[in-house]
Amino acid sequence: MKKIILTSIIYLISVNLYAQKFAYVDSDYILERMPEYGSAQDQLDKLSLNWQEEIEELYQQIDQLYKKYQADKVLLTQDMKNKRESEIINKEKDAKELQRKRFGPEGDLYTKRKELVQPIQDKVYNAIQDFSNEKRYDIIFDKSSNLIMLFSNPSLDKSNDILKMLGYK
C-alpha cells in the first residue's frame, strides 16, 4: 500500500514539474490600440472607397450606353446593333476585370493590406514571442483567432503586457 501511495506522490510531483504555462492574448485588442494600425486601416478604407467609386462610375457608363442603345435600337441596322452590343459587353468585362483586379483574392487591396498591416502584425508577433521567452510561457493562444475558447480566466490574458512591451498604454 505504501508503495502505491509513494508511486502516486512521485507521479504527481513529476507531472507538476513538467506542467506547461499557458496564456492568451487578444491580437485584435492589441492592434486596435496601436495608432499605426489605425492609420493603416484609414489608408486602406480610403483606397477601397476610391476604387469602389471608380468601379461604380464604370457601371454607370455601361448603364447609360445600354439605355442609349435601347432608345436607338429601332433605328439601327443589325451591324450597328451588334457593334453597340459588343461595346456594352466589352465595357462590362472591363468593369468586372477592374473589380477583380482591385478587390480579388490577390488584388490591389490585398497587396496594399499586406504592405501596410503585415509589418505591424509582425511587430506584435515578435513582441508576443519575446514576452513568451521572457516569462517562460510554453503556449500563448490568440483569443481573436478562430480558436474557440469556451472559458478564459482573465488573469491569463497578457494583451496589456504585450502592449506595454510595444510601448503603448
C-alpha positions as a printed NumPy array, in Angstrom:
array([[  0.   ,   0.   ,   0.   ],
       [  2.848,   2.392,   0.899],
       [  4.404,   1.611,  -2.48 ],
       [  1.255,   2.704,  -4.337],
       [  0.997,   5.934,  -2.339],
       [  4.69 ,   6.677,  -2.83 ],
       [  4.414,   5.969,  -6.588],
       [  1.362,   8.254,  -6.81 ],
       [  3.166,  11.073,  -4.997],
       [  6.217,  10.75 ,  -7.242],
       [  3.952,  10.765, -10.324],
       [  2.123,  13.906,  -9.158],
       [  5.383,  15.692,  -8.407],
       [  6.819,  14.782, -11.818],
       [  3.636,  15.946, -13.57 ],
       [  3.854,  19.295, -11.776],
       [  7.498,  19.676, -12.739],
       [  6.633,  19.243, -16.39 ],
       [  3.494,  21.392, -16.303],
       [  3.254,  23.843, -19.15 ],
       [  2.472,  27.511, -18.697],
       [ -0.397,  28.84 , -20.787],
       [ -1.602,  32.339, -21.518],
       [ -3.616,  34.101, -24.161],
       [ -3.673,  37.453, -25.902],
       [ -6.29 ,  39.24 , -27.953],
       [ -4.457,  40.441, -31.05 ],
       [ -7.463,  42.5  , -32.197],
       [ -7.437,  44.322, -28.857],
       [ -3.702,  44.961, -29.195],
       [ -3.906,  46.153, -32.813],
       [ -6.825,  48.489, -32.108],
       [ -4.696,  50.286, -29.538],
       [ -1.788,  50.844, -31.915],
       [ -2.01 ,  54.221, -33.726],
       [ -0.068,  52.956, -36.754],
       [ -2.627,  50.178, -37.235],
       [ -5.475,  52.711, -37.177],
       [ -3.596,  54.838, -39.699],
       [ -3.053,  51.831, -41.978],
       [ -6.752,  50.944, -41.736],
       [ -7.704,  54.532, -42.633],
       [ -5.446,  54.413, -45.705],
       [ -6.972,  51.1  , -46.774],
       [-10.505,  52.427, -46.27 ],
       [ -9.767,  55.496, -48.413],
       [ -8.213,  53.395, -51.182],
       [-11.109,  50.986, -51.094],
       [-13.635,  53.807, -51.295],
       [-11.802,  55.431, -54.24 ],
       [-11.6  ,  52.145, -56.111],
       [-15.256,  51.388, -55.414],
       [-16.251,  54.809, -56.782],
       [-14.128,  54.171, -59.879],
       [-15.919,  50.871, -60.49 ],
       [-19.362,  52.361, -59.846],
       [-18.595,  55.094, -62.38 ],
       [-17.794,  52.433, -64.992],
       [-21.083,  50.667, -64.283],
       [-22.946,  53.98 , -64.642],
       [-21.317,  54.493, -68.038],
       [-22.377,  50.978, -69.034],
       [-25.919,  51.695, -67.87 ],
       [-26.002,  54.909, -69.948],
       [-24.705,  53.043, -73.003],
       [-27.383,  50.388, -72.556],
       [-30.179,  52.945, -72.156],
       [-28.994,  54.819, -75.256],
       [-28.821,  51.536, -77.145],
       [-32.394,  50.657, -76.096],
       [-33.63 ,  54.081, -77.23 ],
       [-31.829,  53.895, -80.589],
       [-32.406,  50.182, -81.206],
       [-35.315,  50.58 , -83.638],
       [-33.305,  52.933, -85.837],
       [-30.126,  50.819, -86.021],
       [-29.124,  48.291, -88.636],
       [-28.161,  44.789, -87.497],
       [-24.442,  45.6  , -87.861],
       [-24.836,  48.74 , -85.741],
       [-26.787,  46.767, -83.106],
       [-24.065,  44.118, -82.973],
       [-21.377,  46.797, -82.674],
       [-23.161,  48.539, -79.776],
       [-23.885,  45.241, -78.005],
       [-20.206,  44.299, -78.309],
       [-19.203,  47.666, -76.911],
       [-21.504,  47.21 , -73.906],
       [-20.316,  43.641, -73.314],
       [-16.649,  44.701, -73.536],
       [-17.236,  47.555, -71.082],
       [-18.898,  45.115, -68.657],
       [-15.932,  42.74 , -68.971],
       [-13.538,  45.631, -68.331],
       [-15.505,  46.698, -65.248],
       [-15.558,  43.146, -63.861],
       [-11.844,  42.762, -64.575],
       [-11.094,  46.024, -62.774],
       [-13.233,  44.904, -59.851],
       [-11.335,  41.59 , -59.685],
       [ -8.006,  43.423, -60.019],
       [ -8.841,  45.788, -57.16 ],
       [-10.781,  43.543, -54.765],
       [ -9.963,  39.963, -55.809],
       [ -8.112,  37.425, -53.648],
       [ -4.72 ,  38.599, -54.939],
       [ -5.884,  42.082, -55.89 ],
       [ -4.583,  45.55 , -55.153],
       [ -6.452,  45.821, -51.839],
       [ -4.977,  42.53 , -50.632],
       [ -1.487,  43.619, -51.703],
       [ -1.818,  47.038, -50.073],
       [ -3.199,  45.487, -46.861],
       [ -0.241,  43.129, -46.769],
       [  2.145,  46.042, -47.35 ],
       [  0.648,  48.262, -44.633],
       [ -0.592,  45.821, -41.99 ],
       [  1.868,  42.922, -42.177],
       [  4.788,  44.839, -40.584],
       [  2.529,  45.86 , -37.676],
       [  1.318,  42.29 , -37.207],
       [  4.921,  41.073, -37.326],
       [  5.831,  43.604, -34.642],
       [  3.04 ,  42.256, -32.397],
       [  4.014,  38.655, -33.135],
       [  7.66 ,  39.347, -32.247],
       [  6.606,  41.057, -29.009],
       [  4.493,  38.024, -28.101],
       [  7.439,  35.751, -28.813],
       [  9.767,  37.897, -26.696],
       [  7.195,  38.01 , -23.889],
       [  6.778,  34.242, -24.063],
       [ 10.527,  33.678, -23.845],
       [ 10.987,  36.23 , -21.07 ],
       [  8.122,  34.909, -18.917],
       [  8.704,  31.273, -19.91 ],
       [  5.279,  30.581, -21.374],
       [  5.05 ,  27.362, -23.338],
       [  1.876,  28.212, -25.228],
       [  0.141,  31.524, -25.925],
       [ -3.241,  31.434, -27.641],
       [ -4.807,  34.244, -29.635],
       [ -8.326,  34.901, -28.372],
       [ -9.299,  36.771, -31.548],
       [ -8.463,  33.879, -33.88 ],
       [-10.777,  31.037, -34.873],
       [ -9.659,  29.105, -31.826],
       [-12.73 ,  28.56 , -29.692],
       [-12.184,  29.492, -26.073],
       [-15.2  ,  28.376, -24.081],
       [-13.774,  29.886, -20.933],
       [-10.79 ,  32.082, -20.316],
       [ -9.515,  33.246, -16.981],
       [ -8.827,  36.999, -17.213],
       [ -5.644,  36.537, -15.199],
       [ -4.189,  34.597, -18.153],
       [ -4.852,  37.469, -20.585],
       [ -1.476,  39.026, -21.366],
       [ -2.655,  41.512, -24.021],
       [ -1.878,  44.563, -21.878],
       [  1.588,  43.179, -21.123],
       [  2.251,  42.919, -24.86 ],
       [  1.031,  46.486, -25.369],
       [  3.444,  47.648, -22.656],
       [  6.304,  45.796, -24.363],
       [  5.418,  47.603, -27.59 ],
       [  5.449,  50.947, -25.766],
       [  1.707,  51.608, -25.647],
       [ -0.635,  52.311, -22.757]])
